[in-house]
């Protein structure tokens, strides 16, 4: 059996589960009752959908920034040679990924709701008089995004930092650079592939999520992922849902192209 024949199952799988669904999305977005039309795309320009898209972009951006600010220092600490117990911390970071995201998010919804565990503990300790509204707003959704996607920011950055040539850092110190200058001139530029990979892996799912919004937002905050879900599962408007999906695909591809140019993803920024 030659190598080409080994690729046939993969090609068949890709055709059935990638190419065919993509073709159907393109078709439904441009055709209504067999007639070519741009009506589905024109409908997206309505104020309601533009606001949902804008809200999705800024919430995804905020959650990505928070993940980066938390993940980079942690990755630096874990990559340090003097750090003990790093394996345990890495396991704790990765452990939530072994559980279904629906179960994780639903568990947080039960913990943070008005009559949930956290509010009951705070009241039993007489720290609060009435329940704190943790959920059903932008804050709860952003928290859910950060919690669910945080490991995808830590791992690529850690992977790059742990493979970094520490002789470069030592050389920087030998040449008289302080810690801040070494970080800014040596560590940060060399870690950019991991940073870019982490940004992509957090920003993309944050932009398109609908599960977190539904459970932690209580249906009060509508993001673009919820709009797409609504078109396919409730209103049955497959054409409009496909059009939004196509637009989101364009946003994702443009973001990937821009970030790839910034971070040189082919130079060690992946997970493996």
KENU-42231 format. One record per residue (C-alpha): x, y, z; residue in three letters; residue number from 0. Coordinates in Angstrom, 3 decimals, padded with zeros to 6 digits. Example, Ala and Ser with C-alpha at 12.3 -4.5 7.8 and 13.67 -1.06 7.14 Angstrom:
> 012.300,-004.500,007.800,ALA,0
> 013.670,-001.060,007.140,SER,1
***
This chain:
> 000.000,000.000,000.000,UNK,0
> 001.552,003.317,-001.096,UNK,1
> 001.315,006.619,000.729,UNK,2
> -001.240,008.074,-001.695,UNK,3
> -003.737,005.323,-000.954,UNK,4
> -003.468,006.105,002.760,UNK,5
> -004.763,009.601,002.021,UNK,6
> -007.974,008.399,000.356,UNK,7
> -009.970,007.884,003.590,UNK,8
> -008.995,011.386,004.710,UNK,9
> -010.031,012.855,001.340,UNK,10
> -013.372,011.059,001.477,UNK,11
> -013.941,012.227,005.051,UNK,12
> -013.058,015.813,004.108,UNK,13
> -015.363,015.734,001.099,UNK,14
> -018.333,014.443,003.088,UNK,15
> -017.959,016.463,006.278,UNK,16
> -016.177,019.637,005.089,UNK,17
> -016.583,020.328,001.387,UNK,18
> -020.212,019.237,000.999,UNK,19
> -021.496,021.178,004.065,UNK,20
> -019.519,024.239,002.944,UNK,21
> -021.013,023.992,-000.539,UNK,22
> -024.517,023.766,000.941,UNK,23
> -023.919,026.844,003.111,UNK,24
> -022.727,028.805,000.074,UNK,25
> -025.710,027.617,-001.971,UNK,26
> -028.365,028.422,000.635,UNK,27
> -026.842,031.856,001.262,UNK,28
> -027.137,032.897,-002.398,UNK,29
> -030.254,031.043,-003.574,UNK,30
> -033.885,031.270,-002.478,UNK,31
> -036.277,028.851,-004.189,UNK,32
> -033.614,028.202,-006.817,UNK,33
> -033.217,031.889,-007.686,UNK,34
> -029.938,033.736,-007.196,UNK,35
> -030.295,036.606,-004.723,UNK,36
> -028.331,038.798,-002.342,UNK,37
> -031.350,039.330,-000.096,UNK,38
> -029.892,037.231,002.711,UNK,39
> -026.757,039.366,002.819,UNK,40
> -028.752,042.589,002.552,UNK,41
> -030.833,041.503,005.548,UNK,42
> -027.683,041.307,007.662,UNK,43
> -027.235,045.069,007.267,UNK,44
> -030.243,045.674,009.518,UNK,45
> -029.422,047.491,012.745,UNK,46
> -030.263,044.532,015.006,UNK,47
> -027.753,042.204,013.355,UNK,48
> -025.032,044.842,013.025,UNK,49
> -025.296,045.495,016.774,UNK,50
> -025.123,041.751,017.497,UNK,51
> -021.996,041.509,015.369,UNK,52
> -020.376,044.522,017.023,UNK,53
> -021.250,043.190,020.479,UNK,54
> -019.722,039.823,019.582,UNK,55
> -016.512,041.426,018.344,UNK,56
> -015.878,043.576,021.402,UNK,57
> -016.793,040.839,023.894,UNK,58
> -014.517,038.384,022.080,UNK,59
> -011.764,041.017,022.088,UNK,60
> -012.152,041.719,025.814,UNK,61
> -012.136,038.032,026.737,UNK,62
> -009.061,037.485,024.548,UNK,63
> -007.201,040.374,026.188,UNK,64
> -008.083,039.101,029.674,UNK,65
> -006.906,035.596,028.761,UNK,66
> -003.639,037.003,027.400,UNK,67
> -002.983,039.153,030.468,UNK,68
> -003.562,036.171,032.750,UNK,69
> -001.930,033.497,030.602,UNK,70
> 001.357,035.163,029.705,UNK,71
> 002.632,035.640,033.289,UNK,72
> 001.487,032.123,034.173,UNK,73
> 003.255,030.680,031.127,UNK,74
> 006.439,032.552,032.046,UNK,75
> 006.315,031.200,035.599,UNK,76
> 005.696,027.648,034.382,UNK,77
> 008.523,027.854,031.844,UNK,78
> 011.029,028.925,034.488,UNK,79
> 013.653,026.309,035.315,UNK,80
> 013.370,027.144,039.012,UNK,81
> 009.630,026.465,039.032,UNK,82
> 008.717,023.353,041.008,UNK,83
> 005.427,021.552,040.686,UNK,84
> 004.819,022.916,037.188,UNK,85
> 003.371,019.591,036.054,UNK,86
> 000.628,019.814,038.676,UNK,87
> -000.253,023.372,037.658,UNK,88
> -000.324,022.412,033.976,UNK,89
> -002.654,019.530,034.772,UNK,90
> -004.938,021.898,036.675,UNK,91
> -004.968,024.242,033.670,UNK,92
> -005.724,021.456,031.203,UNK,93
> -008.070,019.458,033.450,UNK,94
> -011.249,021.433,032.623,UNK,95
> -010.693,020.655,028.932,UNK,96
> -011.286,016.980,029.678,UNK,97
> -014.872,017.765,030.638,UNK,98
> -017.607,018.661,028.183,UNK,99
> -017.948,022.441,027.796,UNK,100
> -021.715,022.205,028.280,UNK,101
> -021.271,020.560,031.684,UNK,102
> -018.609,023.072,032.734,UNK,103
> -020.693,026.072,031.758,UNK,104
> -023.851,024.644,033.297,UNK,105
> -021.965,024.021,036.552,UNK,106
> -020.884,027.672,036.687,UNK,107
> -024.454,028.752,035.981,UNK,108
> -025.595,026.821,039.056,UNK,109
> -022.764,028.219,041.170,UNK,110
> -023.282,031.854,040.189,UNK,111
> -027.066,032.155,039.934,UNK,112
> -028.967,034.320,042.430,UNK,113
> -029.820,031.337,044.630,UNK,114
> -026.623,029.523,043.759,UNK,115
> -023.827,028.180,045.902,UNK,116
> -021.676,031.324,045.866,UNK,117
> -024.444,033.699,046.907,UNK,118
> -025.585,031.312,049.636,UNK,119
> -022.047,031.059,051.028,UNK,120
> -021.627,034.841,051.032,UNK,121
> -024.973,035.282,052.808,UNK,122
> -024.182,032.589,055.371,UNK,123
> -020.947,034.436,056.159,UNK,124
> -022.954,037.677,056.467,UNK,125
> -020.825,039.309,053.787,UNK,126
> -023.847,040.369,051.730,UNK,127
> -027.468,041.194,052.536,UNK,128
> -028.963,040.399,049.139,UNK,129
> -027.909,038.321,046.173,UNK,130
> -025.227,039.613,043.818,UNK,131
> -026.181,039.456,040.147,UNK,132
> -023.264,037.493,038.696,UNK,133
> -025.126,036.166,035.665,UNK,134
> -027.394,037.369,032.861,UNK,135
> -025.158,040.188,031.674,UNK,136
> -021.969,040.942,029.797,UNK,137
> -019.794,040.203,032.827,UNK,138
> -021.076,036.660,033.237,UNK,139
> -020.597,035.907,029.545,UNK,140
> -017.049,037.268,029.472,UNK,141
> -016.241,035.240,032.594,UNK,142
> -017.543,032.115,030.860,UNK,143
> -015.459,032.811,027.769,UNK,144
> -012.301,033.376,029.797,UNK,145
> -012.863,030.236,031.856,UNK,146
> -013.589,027.996,028.865,UNK,147
> -010.883,029.266,026.525,UNK,148
> -008.088,030.182,028.960,UNK,149
> -006.148,026.901,028.443,UNK,150
> -005.988,027.612,024.708,UNK,151
> -004.035,030.775,025.495,UNK,152
> -001.711,029.289,028.110,UNK,153
> -000.559,026.202,026.225,UNK,154
> 000.777,027.804,023.002,UNK,155
> 002.617,030.528,024.932,UNK,156
> 004.079,028.009,027.372,UNK,157
> 005.095,025.764,024.476,UNK,158
> 007.113,028.588,022.893,UNK,159
> 008.648,029.877,026.128,UNK,160
> 009.775,026.462,027.339,UNK,161
> 011.591,025.855,024.025,UNK,162
> 013.250,029.273,024.005,UNK,163
> 017.047,029.348,023.963,UNK,164
> 017.889,030.696,027.420,UNK,165
> 021.411,031.512,026.270,UNK,166
> 019.887,034.507,024.476,UNK,167
> 018.455,035.759,027.757,UNK,168
> 021.783,035.242,029.513,UNK,169
> 023.561,037.076,026.693,UNK,170
> 021.149,039.980,027.080,UNK,171
> 021.948,040.229,030.784,UNK,172
> 025.679,039.963,030.072,UNK,173
> 025.383,042.932,027.709,UNK,174
> 023.901,045.035,030.499,UNK,175
> 020.186,044.812,029.747,UNK,176
> 017.860,044.830,032.745,UNK,177
> 014.938,042.421,033.120,UNK,178
> 012.409,044.748,031.481,UNK,179
> 014.656,045.407,028.472,UNK,180
> 015.380,041.692,028.121,UNK,181
> 011.680,040.920,028.194,UNK,182
> 010.820,043.646,025.683,UNK,183
> 013.698,043.041,023.286,UNK,184
> 014.244,039.277,023.547,UNK,185
> 011.507,037.273,025.270,UNK,186
> 008.418,039.010,023.901,UNK,187
> 009.475,038.982,020.215,UNK,188
> 010.512,035.323,020.405,UNK,189
> 007.233,034.369,022.090,UNK,190
> 005.017,036.133,019.545,UNK,191
> 004.223,032.963,017.544,UNK,192
> 002.728,031.424,020.693,UNK,193
> 000.909,034.640,021.551,UNK,194
> -000.604,034.843,018.077,UNK,195
> -001.668,031.197,018.177,UNK,196
> -003.284,031.739,021.577,UNK,197
> -005.095,034.867,020.398,UNK,198
> -006.524,033.014,017.408,UNK,199
> -007.558,029.999,019.483,UNK,200
> -009.386,032.202,022.001,UNK,201
> -010.784,034.938,019.766,UNK,202
> -012.384,032.634,017.188,UNK,203
> -014.519,030.500,019.544,UNK,204
> -015.335,033.562,021.658,UNK,205
> -016.637,035.319,018.557,UNK,206
> -018.929,032.477,017.510,UNK,207
> -020.027,030.963,020.828,UNK,208
> -023.720,030.611,021.601,UNK,209
> -023.724,028.070,024.436,UNK,210
> -022.006,030.361,026.944,UNK,211
> -024.296,033.233,026.028,UNK,212
> -027.410,031.142,026.487,UNK,213
> -026.453,029.643,029.860,UNK,214
> -024.625,032.559,031.491,UNK,215
> -026.412,035.365,029.678,UNK,216
> -029.893,033.997,030.235,UNK,217
> -030.933,034.915,026.700,UNK,218
> -030.689,038.609,027.551,UNK,219
> -027.526,039.193,025.506,UNK,220
> -027.678,038.293,021.819,UNK,221
> -024.374,037.567,020.095,UNK,222
> -023.856,036.610,016.477,UNK,223
> -023.527,032.922,017.379,UNK,224
> -026.990,033.032,018.936,UNK,225
> -028.368,034.725,015.822,UNK,226
> -027.006,031.927,013.621,UNK,227
> -028.355,029.257,015.968,UNK,228
> -031.745,030.959,015.999,UNK,229
> -031.976,030.952,012.208,UNK,230
> -031.284,027.226,011.924,UNK,231
> -033.159,025.897,014.966,UNK,232
> -036.081,028.274,015.573,UNK,233
> -037.021,030.412,012.586,UNK,234
> -035.919,027.857,010.000,UNK,235
> -034.364,030.547,007.795,UNK,236
> -031.453,028.488,006.505,UNK,237
> -030.625,031.051,003.821,UNK,238
> -030.072,033.892,006.252,UNK,239
> -028.271,031.632,008.718,UNK,240
> -025.978,030.467,005.919,UNK,241
> -025.304,034.061,004.854,UNK,242
> -024.263,035.035,008.382,UNK,243
> -022.080,031.920,008.565,UNK,244
> -020.369,032.940,005.321,UNK,245
> -019.725,036.436,006.650,UNK,246
> -018.315,034.997,009.863,UNK,247
> -016.081,032.711,007.820,UNK,248
> -014.712,035.750,005.993,UNK,249
> -014.031,037.495,009.316,UNK,250
> -012.231,034.405,010.607,UNK,251
> -010.119,034.024,007.454,UNK,252
> -009.148,037.703,007.439,UNK,253
> -008.203,037.509,011.115,UNK,254
> -006.133,034.384,010.498,UNK,255
> -004.338,036.046,007.590,UNK,256
> -003.537,039.193,009.568,UNK,257
> -002.410,037.359,012.689,UNK,258
> -000.334,034.886,010.673,UNK,259
> 001.605,037.756,009.126,UNK,260
> 002.154,039.284,012.561,UNK,261
> 003.286,036.170,014.351,UNK,262
> 004.912,033.921,011.743,UNK,263
> 002.874,030.898,012.785,UNK,264
> 005.139,028.538,010.873,UNK,265
> 008.051,029.293,013.182,UNK,266
> 007.140,027.363,016.288,UNK,267
> 003.916,028.923,017.453,UNK,268
> 001.756,025.833,017.350,UNK,269
> 000.685,023.591,020.137,UNK,270
> 003.030,020.794,019.122,UNK,271
***
